[in-house]
Every structure is written in structure tokens, then in C-alpha cells.
């Protein structure tokens, strides 16, 4: 047989071949076709046929083309398991790609956690007044702030400044810093002594005292976290942002209390 197909060189049975030895001629053509198309065999559910090289009729079965799952500028191709491509959407400006085994793809976009850098700052000011006669710790209304750390290894630096006053008649005012419902920045336990972040003593009733605390916390979370101040008194009424004597005569001042938290990169 001298004649072959133009593109793949398969033997073409001639009329004389078919007369003399038709079965052999047809078998030869079939074998040529079978050999050329061998790469089309196999494959599993969900796979697609892909060109393997520049060689004619060289194919391979592969999973769905991952390029088909990209649909936005900056998207990345990753995987959720072996041979299981997945799309990771582009992150926000300034974020970096971080390994995270809790994510489906094992990756997430995160704010850079450069060591010692201030990554974010959240602050709240309290300008109205507050008073309490409670001997049990109670939230100092309006003096709380919520921050969502970008990394579980970050530290949270807490600053508070509280303007307060309490009567001189044996009064004492106590303050406590909390992370969510957990008291932090406390003195050690010792018998039945009161554990607090700090204490304010009475002063002249027409001036305010200032109570301040700085504390470096390690919340070890990337969930929203609230820092707040609680207070209690003994023997008197405690006041925030005002004096005990609060006459409107231009002499007795009012103040402002603040709480500020900073995320510090590890």
C-alpha cells in the first residue's frame, strides 16, 4: 500500500488491495487509527481532554481546567485537596498572602504583621458623666472599644485615662480592665483582698482625679475583641467626668475619659 492519509499517514486501502486482500488492508488501517488515538482512552468522571504537547494527536485527561474558575483581576488558583483546584479571590490593597490551615484553601489574605509595627488603632472617648454607688463591679457605660486583630500572634496595647471624683467621706473607687468578660491587668490573688487594675482615692470634692493604665495584652485571636472598664465604690458615690460638687458656676469642671487600643504586630 503506497497511499497514506495526508495528515496522519494512515494506510489507505487501494481498490486492488480490497480485491486481493481486503481484510488485511482494512485491518492495517484500523490498527493505524487505533495506535494514533490511544491517548483518548481512559479518563475519569469530571476530567477533560487536554493537549499534552505539540505532537499530533497527543492528549491527556486532566481535571477541569483551573483557568476556567478565574473571574476577576488578581484571582489566584489554589487547591482544597489533591487534584481539586479552587479560586482564591484577590485580597484587599496592602494585604499579603498567608498560610492558614483553618481555611478551605489553606491560604488567606492578611494585614502584614511586621514585628513591632502598629497595625491598627481604635479609640473611644466618653464625654458625658457617669455615677455609681454600687459596691459590685459594673460596666462604665460608654468606655469600651472593639478591635479585630489581623493576626493571632499580635499584641494589643491598651491605654485608658479616666477622670473621676469621689467623696472624701471614707470613699474609695476601684477600676478593672476587661477583655470581653475576662479581667486582665490585675494584681495577684492574696486571701480575700480585692483584685483590681487600680484604685482611686478621694480628693477635694471640687476637683477631679485622673486614673490611667497601660497594659500589653495577648488575646491570641483574630475574632472581634472588646476591651472595657468596670468600676465599683465603697463608702460613697463615685463620679466619672465630673466633680462631686457639680455646681454650674464656672468653677467646677467636667472632663473626658478615653480608652485606646493598638494592634502591635508580633
Long-range contacts (C-beta under 8 A, 24 or more apart in sequence): 1-25, 1-28, 7-56, 8-32, 8-36, 8-56, 8-57, 10-36, 76-107, 78-105, 78-106, 78-107, 79-105, 80-104, 80-105, 110-150, 110-151, 111-150, 111-151, 112-265, 113-150, 113-151, 113-153, 113-154, 113-265, 113-266, 114-265, 115-265, 115-266, 116-264, 116-265, 117-264, 117-265, 118-262, 118-263, 118-264, 118-265, 119-150, 119-154, 119-262, 119-263, 119-264, 119-265, 120-147, 120-150, 120-262, 120-263, 121-260, 121-261, 121-262, 121-263, 122-146, 122-147, 122-260, 122-261, 123-258, 123-259, 123-260, 123-261, 124-258, 124-259, 124-260, 125-256, 125-257, 125-258, 126-240, 126-241, 126-256, 126-257, 126-258, 127-241, 127-256, 128-241, 129-239, 129-240, 129-241, 129-242, 129-246, 129-254, 130-239, 130-240, 130-241, 131-237, 131-238, 131-239, 131-240, 132-231, 132-232, 132-233, 132-237, 132-238, 133-233, 133-236, 133-237, 133-238, 134-232, 134-233, 135-232, 135-233, 135-234, 136-232, 137-174, 137-176, 137-230, 137-231, 137-232, 138-230, 138-231, 138-232, 139-228, 139-229, 139-230, 140-175, 140-228, 140-229, 140-230, 140-231, 140-240, 140-257, 143-228, 143-229, 143-240, 143-257, 143-258, 143-259, 144-226, 144-227, 144-228, 144-229, 144-259, 145-226, 145-227, 145-228, 145-259, 145-260, 145-261, 146-224, 146-225, 146-226, 146-227, 147-224, 147-225, 147-227, 147-261, 147-263, 148-222, 148-223, 148-224, 148-225, 149-219, 149-221, 149-222, 149-225, 149-263, 150-222, 150-263, 151-222, 151-265, 151-266, 152-220, 152-221, 152-222, 153-220, 153-266, 154-263, 154-264, 154-265, 154-266, 155-216, 155-217, 155-218, 155-263, 155-264, 155-266, 156-216, 156-217, 156-218, 156-219, 156-225, 156-227, 156-261, 156-262, 156-263, 156-264, 157-214, 157-215, 157-216, 157-217, 157-261, 157-262, 157-264, 158-185, 158-213, 158-214, 158-215, 158-216, 158-217, 158-227, 158-259, 158-260, 158-261, 159-212, 159-213, 159-214, 159-258, 159-259, 159-260, 159-261, 159-262, 160-211, 160-212, 160-213, 160-229, 160-257, 160-258, 160-259, 160-260, 161-210, 161-211, 161-212, 161-257, 161-258, 162-210, 162-211, 162-212, 162-229, 162-240, 162-257, 163-208, 163-209, 163-210, 163-240, 163-241, 163-255, 163-256, 163-257, 164-200, 164-208, 164-209, 164-210, 164-211, 164-231, 164-238, 164-239, 164-240, 164-241, 164-257, 165-202, 165-203, 165-205, 165-207, 165-208, 165-209, 165-238, 165-239, 165-242, 165-243, 165-244, 166-200, 166-201, 166-202, 166-203, 166-233, 166-236, 166-237, 166-238, 166-239, 166-244, 167-202, 167-205, 167-235, 167-236, 167-237, 167-244, 168-202, 168-203, 168-204, 168-205, 169-202, 169-235, 169-236, 170-202, 170-234, 170-235, 170-236, 171-202, 171-233, 171-234, 171-235, 171-236, 171-237, 171-238, 172-199, 172-200, 172-201, 172-202, 172-233, 172-234, 172-235, 172-236, 173-199, 173-200, 173-231, 173-232, 173-233, 173-238, 174-198, 174-199, 174-200, 174-231, 174-232, 174-233, 174-234, 175-199, 175-200, 175-211, 175-213, 175-229, 175-230, 175-231, 176-229, 176-230, 176-231, 177-213, 177-215, 177-227, 177-228, 177-229, 178-227, 178-228, 178-229, 178-230, 179-217, 179-219, 179-225, 179-226, 179-227, 180-225, 180-226, 184-215, 184-217, 185-213, 185-215, 185-217, 200-238, 202-236, 205-243, 205-244, 205-245, 206-243, 206-244, 206-245, 206-251, 206-252, 207-243, 207-253, 208-241, 208-242, 208-243, 208-253, 208-255, 216-264, 227-259, 227-261, 228-259, 229-259
